[in-house]
Amino acid sequence: MNLQLIPAPDMLGLPAHPVLLLVLLNATLALHWVFVGAVLGGTLIVLHNAVTGRGDATRARLNQAILSFLPFMLSMGVTLGVAPLLFVQVLYGHFFYAANVMMALWWLLIIPLVVGTTYLFYVAKLRLSAGRALGPLLPAILAGMLLVLAMILSGNMTLFQTPSAWESVWRLHGAGFFHGGGMVGRVIFAVFGFAALGAMFVLFLGKMGLAYDEEADRAAIEIGLRAAPVCIGLQLAAGILLVVLLPAEQRKAVFNGSLVSLFSVLSIGCLAGSLVLFVKARKSPTLSALVVPTAVYVVGLILIAFARDGIRRAALAPHFQLGELAIHPQWGPFALFLGMLVVAAAAVITLLRLARQTE
Ligand code: HEM
């Protein structure tokens, strides 16, 4: 490949030690997945209800409840996507931006897709609140749009760690879509995980009594408890496919006894543990019986984010290592950020308290 295509790293270097930036990157990325997962998985459950529950008033009310939360969940997912976006550009900016340019058309498509999805969520919800049937077409279009979004994200993230493919993708001047370097395995793994997160989201909707009436709450708990362990099981199976499809040097990083191996094994343990606990919770779905497997699953997501980043560093190792970047600590802006975070959190808590008092 033409190594000239890899730009020089930002000469400003890093504003903090890379380990701190990696922790923030992976923690915020896992939170991003929680919300976008709830959106994609929640949409799949709406589609399932629309197909299998035609004419069933309880399922229609459940769909209305799910749809009324999805625009909020999507906006949280997008906001929480900006945090890892900033950290990834600080750490790997010269690879990340190069991939953005090479897939420019697809990358820019993210904005109309996110806006269009939000709009269609409202259309679907208003249809149900007007007493009309939803039908499977609209949820199927929404699920398709979210799937394309996940594919664009995976295509871009895989392309940026695969400089050997840059020349061929660039030949299409921004219109090329990248599906090599194990990208297909990544998307399948992510989508099953998102389906599991959607099931957990619907489960809690029912458990917290937010699905309009008791029957719809019960249906939400039943669907969520049935779908969550199945989707986690499928995600674990997709994990095997993912490892098989990884390029050899990245697969080696999973099995060479390094930190990546540790994160991978621990994440499998968390996902399997969460699956078993969800199956157990079917007998008596108390709040704690549901919170524990969900928390275990989220810990698994954070570990997956760390393993994924280790695999990325293995892929980039012939061209770049984080240790090459100079560190120029910027503690002033960091303290300002933490201060503003505390002020904003206090404002949100106060607003929530006021809203509860007026209920
Ligand atoms: C416009 C809003 C969004 C932003 C700013 C955003 C940002 C990001 C960033 C920065 C990463 C990767 C971080 C890293 O490589 O360390 C990421 C990963 C990912 N995001 Fe988002 N995202 C957005 C919307 C979505 C949506 C709507 C979906 C799905 C429906 C989604 C699905 C994914 C997936 C599947 C990955 C993992 C890709 C992979 O590694 O294969 N994102 N997102």
Residues whose N, C-alpha, C, O or C-beta is under 5 A from the ligand:
A	BS01	HEM	V36 L40 V78 G81 V82 P84 L85 V88 V114 L146 L149 A150 L153 S154 M157 R186 A190
